[in-house]
């Protein structure tokens, strides 16, 4: 039930990859990373084929390789995607509650599929995002209203708000690191409603 995937990708043609840093003691992983990278500007993959040990987290690196003329400037795009289809039914505050699925689980199967979608749809997604920003901040809303509406956009895209597979939308009053605060969609202090 508690599974998912993360993706770090790019459309850049020439890359160097270290899927996981050295699984060593103390700060060996930092020393090994720096020695590896500084030797030739490339990363050597350790070839680990197993997940990190329980309670441990791997760090991975993706580098883009290119040659720039002196004084030249170029932008590079990295795409960070995730796919965690299940979430605990934490608004019931019962550890035994059945998990529910996020709405995006209907459309994607893993973080790589999300990345392919983002790459394919990037021009449209960027255009619509910029259009929304321009419409909101170019509107005739009074300054205090615009401030209140725009300040509450972040919780809508955080774990405070969530859209379930069956189309239901919920929002906590706020969130802790491991769960929501107050049952979903409380109405007594939910100031994000103005933004919605």
Backbone torsions as a table, in degrees:
resi	resn	phi	psi	omega
1	UNK	NA	-43.7	-178.0
2	UNK	-93.0	81.6	179.1
3	UNK	-139.9	167.5	177.5
4	UNK	176.6	-174.3	178.1
5	UNK	-147.0	153.3	175.2
6	UNK	-121.5	148.0	177.4
7	UNK	-133.5	135.1	171.2
8	UNK	-120.8	115.1	-173.1
9	UNK	-139.8	172.8	179.4
10	UNK	-157.0	159.1	173.1
11	UNK	-92.8	-5.6	-178.8
12	UNK	-60.9	137.3	-171.6
13	UNK	-73.7	-39.5	-174.8
14	UNK	-108.4	116.0	-176.5
15	UNK	-129.4	163.6	170.9
16	UNK	-131.7	137.8	-168.2
17	UNK	-134.2	138.2	167.9
18	UNK	-127.9	99.4	-174.9
19	UNK	-61.0	-32.6	177.6
20	UNK	-148.9	134.1	175.3
21	UNK	-68.1	165.9	-179.8
22	UNK	-52.0	130.0	176.9
23	UNK	-88.9	77.8	-176.0
24	UNK	-121.1	-170.7	-178.6
25	UNK	-95.3	165.0	177.4
26	UNK	45.4	-122.6	-177.3
27	UNK	-111.9	24.5	178.6
28	UNK	-56.6	-36.1	-177.4
29	UNK	-63.3	-36.7	178.4
30	UNK	-69.0	-45.1	179.6
31	UNK	-62.0	-44.8	-179.4
32	UNK	-64.2	-40.7	178.8
33	UNK	-61.2	-48.4	-176.7
34	UNK	-66.4	-42.8	178.1
35	UNK	-60.3	-43.0	-179.8
36	UNK	-63.2	-51.6	-175.5
37	UNK	-68.3	-43.5	-175.7
38	UNK	-71.7	-19.4	-179.6
39	UNK	-63.6	-44.6	-176.2
40	UNK	-148.8	8.9	179.8
41	UNK	76.5	8.4	178.9
42	UNK	-118.3	159.9	179.6
43	UNK	-109.5	136.9	176.9
44	UNK	-103.1	126.8	-179.6
45	UNK	-80.9	138.2	-179.1
46	UNK	-78.1	-13.9	176.8
47	UNK	78.8	17.4	177.7
48	UNK	-61.3	129.8	179.7
49	UNK	-111.2	1.1	-179.9
50	UNK	-112.3	153.6	176.2
51	UNK	-63.9	163.1	175.8
52	UNK	-61.9	157.5	-179.8
53	UNK	-62.4	152.6	179.1
54	UNK	-55.2	129.9	-179.9
55	UNK	85.0	-2.6	178.7
56	UNK	-114.0	157.2	179.8
57	UNK	-129.7	131.0	174.5
58	UNK	-80.4	149.4	171.1
59	UNK	-113.1	133.2	178.5
60	UNK	-121.7	161.4	-179.9
61	UNK	-136.4	142.1	175.8
62	UNK	-126.9	120.8	178.6
63	UNK	-114.8	143.9	176.9
64	UNK	-103.5	133.7	-177.7
65	UNK	-108.6	133.7	-178.4
66	UNK	-160.6	164.8	175.1
67	UNK	-119.6	127.3	178.5
68	UNK	-117.4	141.6	174.6
69	UNK	-70.2	155.6	178.1
70	UNK	-53.9	131.0	179.3
71	UNK	81.6	-4.6	-178.7
72	UNK	-75.2	156.6	-179.6
73	UNK	-136.8	138.8	-179.4
74	UNK	-148.9	144.4	177.9
75	UNK	-97.0	143.5	178.1
76	UNK	-126.6	142.6	-177.1
77	UNK	-113.8	128.4	171.1
78	UNK	-109.9	143.7	-179.3
79	UNK	-119.6	117.4	178.5
80	UNK	-104.2	120.8	-178.7
81	UNK	-129.2	159.9	178.0
82	UNK	-145.3	159.3	178.2
83	UNK	-149.1	103.1	174.3
84	UNK	-127.3	87.5	-168.6
85	UNK	-67.7	-28.5	-175.8
86	UNK	-103.2	149.5	173.6
87	UNK	-139.1	150.9	178.7
88	UNK	-73.6	146.4	177.3
89	UNK	-78.5	66.5	-171.0
90	UNK	-74.6	-10.8	178.7
91	UNK	-75.2	-15.3	174.6
92	UNK	-84.9	-10.7	-178.6
93	UNK	52.2	37.5	178.1
94	UNK	-126.1	117.3	179.0
95	UNK	-58.5	-24.6	-177.9
96	UNK	-86.9	-0.9	-177.7
97	UNK	-62.8	142.0	178.7
98	UNK	-65.2	142.0	177.4
99	UNK	-69.4	159.6	175.4
100	UNK	-121.4	165.4	-177.3
101	UNK	-111.6	141.0	174.8
102	UNK	-68.9	150.5	-177.2
103	UNK	-59.7	-35.8	-177.3
104	UNK	-66.4	-14.0	175.9
105	UNK	-64.3	-20.2	176.8
106	UNK	-70.0	-31.2	-171.7
107	UNK	-101.5	-25.0	-173.2
108	UNK	-131.3	158.3	179.3
109	UNK	-113.1	-18.0	177.3
110	UNK	-166.6	176.2	-176.9
111	UNK	-65.3	-29.9	179.4
112	UNK	-69.4	-36.0	176.2
113	UNK	-66.9	-36.9	175.3
114	UNK	-62.1	-44.2	-180.0
115	UNK	-60.8	-43.9	178.4
116	UNK	-60.4	-40.7	178.3
117	UNK	-63.3	-45.6	-179.1
118	UNK	-61.5	-45.1	179.1
119	UNK	-60.9	-46.6	-177.9
120	UNK	-65.6	-39.7	-173.7
121	UNK	-99.8	4.5	-172.2
122	UNK	-54.5	-47.1	179.8
123	UNK	-56.3	-44.0	179.6
124	UNK	-67.4	-44.5	-178.5
125	UNK	-62.2	-43.5	179.2
126	UNK	-66.0	-42.7	-179.5
127	UNK	-61.1	-46.0	-178.5
128	UNK	-68.8	-35.1	177.2
129	UNK	-64.4	-47.1	179.7
130	UNK	-66.1	-35.4	177.4
131	UNK	-64.5	-43.2	176.9
132	UNK	-60.9	-46.7	-179.7
133	UNK	-59.4	-46.7	-179.2
134	UNK	-63.5	-40.9	-179.9
135	UNK	-65.8	-43.7	-178.8
136	UNK	-65.9	-53.5	-175.0
137	UNK	-80.8	-10.4	174.4
138	UNK	-97.9	6.3	-176.7
139	UNK	-77.6	174.6	178.6
140	UNK	-95.0	13.6	177.6
141	UNK	-61.5	143.2	177.2
142	UNK	-61.3	148.6	-176.3
143	UNK	-53.2	-45.1	178.8
144	UNK	-65.0	-34.3	178.8
145	UNK	-69.6	-45.0	178.7
146	UNK	-60.2	-40.4	178.2
147	UNK	-63.6	-44.7	-178.8
148	UNK	-65.4	-41.7	-179.0
149	UNK	-68.8	-47.6	-175.8
150	UNK	-71.7	-31.0	-179.9
151	UNK	-68.0	-21.8	-177.5
152	UNK	-102.5	15.0	176.9
153	UNK	-73.3	-39.3	-175.7
154	UNK	-56.9	-47.2	179.6
155	UNK	-59.6	-26.7	179.9
156	UNK	-66.4	-27.1	-179.9
157	UNK	-107.4	11.6	177.6
158	UNK	-101.0	-173.7	177.4
159	UNK	-74.0	-3.6	176.1
160	UNK	-66.2	-35.5	179.0
161	UNK	-115.8	144.0	178.6
162	UNK	-151.4	146.8	-178.1
163	UNK	-114.2	121.6	-175.1
164	UNK	-89.9	162.7	-177.7
165	UNK	-52.3	-37.7	-177.0
166	UNK	-84.6	5.8	176.3
167	UNK	98.0	-9.6	178.3
168	UNK	-69.9	141.3	178.2
169	UNK	-117.2	132.2	179.4
170	UNK	-130.9	159.7	173.5
171	UNK	-147.4	131.9	174.1
172	UNK	-80.0	165.2	172.6
173	UNK	-64.0	-36.5	177.9
174	UNK	-169.5	-172.9	-177.8
175	UNK	-137.9	146.5	167.2
176	UNK	-97.4	-178.8	178.3
177	UNK	-64.8	-28.8	-172.7
178	UNK	-122.4	13.2	178.7
179	UNK	174.3	172.0	-179.9
180	UNK	-84.7	157.9	178.3
181	UNK	-104.7	122.0	-177.4
182	UNK	70.9	150.3	-176.3
183	UNK	-60.4	156.0	-175.3
184	UNK	-56.9	144.0	174.0
185	UNK	56.0	41.5	173.1
186	UNK	-65.0	152.7	-173.8
187	UNK	-113.3	-5.3	-173.3
188	UNK	-81.2	-25.1	-179.2
189	UNK	-136.9	18.2	-170.7
190	UNK	-83.7	83.9	-175.7
191	UNK	-73.7	-11.1	178.7
192	UNK	-68.7	-15.2	-177.2
193	UNK	-57.6	-34.9	179.6
194	UNK	-62.2	-37.5	179.6
195	UNK	-68.8	-42.2	177.7
196	UNK	-62.5	NA	NA
